[in-house]
Amino acid sequence: MIKPVDTDAQDAADVEDIALEVFIQALRLRHGYDFSGYSRASLKRRVVELSRKFGVERLGDLIPSTLYEPELMREIVSHLSVPVSSLFRDPEVFLRLRDDVMPMLASWPRINIWLAGCAYGEEVYSLAILLAEAGLTQRSQIYATDFNDHALERAAEGIFNRQNLPEYRNNYRESGGQGRLSDYYHTRYELLRMRRELLERVVFAHHNLVTDGVFAEAHLIMCRNVLIYFTQPLKDRVLELFADSLVRGGFLVLGNKETLSASSRVADRFELVSAADRIYRLKRDAA
Ligand SMILES: C[S@@+](CC[C@H](N)C(=O)[O-])C[C@H]1O[C@@H](n2cnc3c(N)ncnc32)[C@H](O)[C@@H]1O
């Protein structure tokens, strides 16, 4: 039997898809934030949440605010950016960095690290601890970037919820940490604040992976759980940006659901270091 099509519901869904595209264009043309290369399903979910937060029923009703209320941009970008992370997130990756990558980084007199999509800074502090424990702090410079200015400000404050401590401690131990994580933070009421010394070699900066260029002569680039939000052409473009930003022999670390697929334009410029941990290395003879 042929099922009757609910044309009204179908029309409404189509209209919301059109509204999403217009919203994306408004953000780009009015504010320079280009979300056109983001996967639509997850972006739409976040824009729907945003419309609820702003108390409007339809996606299209967000467009006037986007055009005429620039003071809301910070909140809009912040909401679309998903700054979710953890200290020593995926600890096995940090274990691999500690055991295999740090000793190789140690062969360079200066170590530039680009942490792209640093969210609230959990990875920044984790990496700063790793460098300190490897005795490499004084030779290192971490450039921690994100396009979410609110997240960058919070990252620089280094304040996290104390409730997450069991997870953080566990991750630190599983990442091969031999010391006491408590040496790296102070607690106050329900919060923990990372020690300021950890930021000695850290610069926070606004950088948009979609629109901005090569960032630094990096020896290590970590960009985890960011490319999953991008469509394949944008992923390829950003991977090319990373290849162009790395020194020969430099390392690239992606998130555990992200790969440098063989079809990527830059795949042959990299060699695999660890498939499980998504660690790649720019070939020494890479063009
Ligand atoms: C899910 S968090 C990942 C945080 C951390 N890298 C991790 O793996 O735990 C994604 C981060 O990527 C950032 N991001 C998304 N699109 C970006 C872009 N075009 N340029 C720079 N950062 C971006 C978001 O603001 C957010 O902080």
The ligand as a MOL file (V3000), in Angstrom:
LIG
                    3D

  0  0  0     0  0            999 V3000
M  V30 BEGIN CTAB
M  V30 COUNTS 27 29 0 0 0
M  V30 BEGIN ATOM
M  V30 1 C 34.6550 19.2620 20.4780 0
M  V30 2 S 35.7740 20.5910 20.7310 0 CHG=1
M  V30 3 C 37.3190 19.7410 20.7280 0
M  V30 4 C 38.2130 20.1970 21.8510 0
M  V30 5 C 39.5300 19.4730 21.9590 0
M  V30 6 N 40.3260 19.6280 20.7680 0
M  V30 7 C 39.3310 18.0180 22.2630 0
M  V30 8 O 39.4590 17.1720 21.3930 0
M  V30 9 O 39.0220 17.7030 23.4110 0 CHG=-1
M  V30 10 C 35.7690 21.4120 19.1340 0
M  V30 11 C 36.4480 22.7700 19.1770 0
M  V30 12 O 36.7420 23.1540 17.8310 0
M  V30 13 C 36.4940 24.5280 17.6900 0
M  V30 14 N 36.2310 24.8360 16.2760 0
M  V30 15 C 35.1880 24.4550 15.5100 0
M  V30 16 N 35.2850 24.9940 14.2780 0
M  V30 17 C 36.4260 25.7220 14.2680 0
M  V30 18 C 37.0660 26.5160 13.2930 0
M  V30 19 N 36.5380 26.6900 12.0930 0
M  V30 20 N 38.2380 27.1240 13.6100 0
M  V30 21 C 38.7730 26.9690 14.8480 0
M  V30 22 N 38.2090 26.2400 15.8320 0
M  V30 23 C 37.0430 25.6140 15.5390 0
M  V30 24 C 35.2840 24.7730 18.5770 0
M  V30 25 O 35.1580 26.1370 18.9340 0
M  V30 26 C 35.5630 23.8640 19.7640 0
M  V30 27 O 36.2440 24.5500 20.7820 0
M  V30 END ATOM
M  V30 BEGIN BOND
M  V30 1 1 1 2
M  V30 2 1 2 3
M  V30 3 1 2 10
M  V30 4 1 3 4
M  V30 5 1 4 5
M  V30 6 1 5 6
M  V30 7 1 5 7
M  V30 8 2 7 8
M  V30 9 1 7 9
M  V30 10 1 10 11
M  V30 11 1 11 12
M  V30 12 1 11 26
M  V30 13 1 12 13
M  V30 14 1 13 14
M  V30 15 1 13 24
M  V30 16 1 14 15
M  V30 17 1 14 23
M  V30 18 2 15 16
M  V30 19 1 16 17
M  V30 20 1 17 18
M  V30 21 2 17 23
M  V30 22 1 18 19
M  V30 23 2 18 20
M  V30 24 1 20 21
M  V30 25 2 21 22
M  V30 26 1 22 23
M  V30 27 1 24 25
M  V30 28 1 24 26
M  V30 29 1 26 27
M  V30 END BOND
M  V30 END CTAB
M  END
